[in-house]
């Protein structure tokens, strides 16, 4: 088994057939190099993934309803939400940036919610069909997860660079904080899911 911290491959201690199931999910062996507890499987993978995904879904609602930026300028103050910024960019003929922001702030999170829910439900139902395709979906989640931070980066850059002193300023608002939490929670949910569960022939209630 590979250590999750230092990546050392350790020889697994032998167990009896009767203890194989408990050893698989409650393993007590430690890494020989760094002492980290080893896991044959990610413990409580399904419960943790559901909890993190539901928390992310709850935070996703205020992230879209609350403003992400407040702009102060001469004789004009305005606040904008994520979708409001997409509409404003589209009307300003910056459709390319609007599409990127829409994909990063709406397309990616919604896709991650749907794919994670699909993986969790099919695993719990013991579905053995399309295993290879579902594994590819999980790898896709790992690949696109980091691009979800694009909105947060844009807001941070605007707040840091577009400062006009007495003429105006841009200030991040609460919406960007909630969106950042959504990104972090969905990434943790993806990491908590164990793709090896897809290849189990029966659902494991102990997970």
Residue pairs with C-beta under 8 A, 6 or more apart in sequence:
1 9
1 10
1 12
1 29
1 38
1 39
1 40
2 8
2 9
2 10
3 9
3 10
3 31
3 33
3 34
3 36
3 38
4 36
4 38
4 39
5 31
5 34
5 36
6 31
6 33
6 34
6 36
8 31
8 32
8 33
8 34
10 29
10 31
10 32
10 38
12 29
12 38
12 40
13 29
15 23
21 206
23 40
24 40
24 41
25 40
25 41
25 43
25 204
25 206
25 207
26 43
27 37
27 38
27 39
27 40
28 37
29 37
29 38
30 36
30 37
30 38
31 37
31 38
41 194
41 196
41 197
41 207
42 48
42 192
42 193
42 194
43 207
44 207
45 192
45 193
45 194
45 197
45 207
46 120
46 123
46 124
46 193
46 197
46 204
46 207
47 207
48 189
48 192
49 116
49 120
49 189
49 192
49 193
50 120
52 185
52 186
52 188
52 189
52 192
53 113
53 116
53 117
53 120
53 185
53 186
53 189
55 185
56 109
56 113
56 181
56 182
56 185
56 186
56 189
57 113
59 178
59 179
59 181
59 182
59 185
60 109
60 113
60 178
60 179
60 182
62 174
62 175
62 178
63 82
63 175
63 176
63 178
63 179
63 181
63 182
64 81
64 82
64 83
64 175
65 81
65 175
66 81
66 173
66 174
66 175
66 178
67 79
67 80
67 81
67 84
67 173
67 174
67 175
68 80
68 81
68 82
68 85
68 151
68 155
68 172
68 173
68 175
68 176
68 179
69 79
69 80
69 85
69 155
69 158
69 159
69 170
69 171
69 172
69 173
69 176
70 77
70 78
70 79
70 170
70 171
70 172
70 173
71 77
71 78
71 79
71 80
71 168
71 169
71 170
71 171
72 168
72 169
72 170
72 171
73 164
73 167
73 168
74 167
74 168
79 173
80 88
81 175
82 101
82 105
82 106
82 151
82 175
82 179
83 105
83 106
85 101
86 98
86 101
86 102
86 105
87 98
89 95
89 97
89 98
89 101
90 98
100 150
101 150
101 151
101 154
104 147
104 148
104 150
104 151
105 150
105 151
105 179
108 144
108 147
108 148
109 148
109 182
109 183
109 186
111 144
112 141
112 144
112 145
112 148
112 186
112 189
112 190
113 186
115 137
115 138
115 140
115 141
116 141
116 186
116 189
116 190
116 193
118 134
118 137
119 134
119 137
119 138
119 193
119 198
120 193
122 134
122 198
123 197
123 198
123 200
123 203
124 203
125 203
126 200
126 201
126 202
126 203
128 201
131 198
131 199
134 198
135 195
135 198
135 199
138 190
138 193
138 195
138 198
139 195
141 190
142 190
145 183
145 186
145 187
145 190
146 187
148 182
148 183
148 186
148 187
149 180
149 183
151 176
151 179
152 176
152 179
152 180
152 183
155 172
155 176
156 172
158 170
159 170
159 171
159 172
162 169
162 170
163 169
163 170
194 207
197 204
197 207
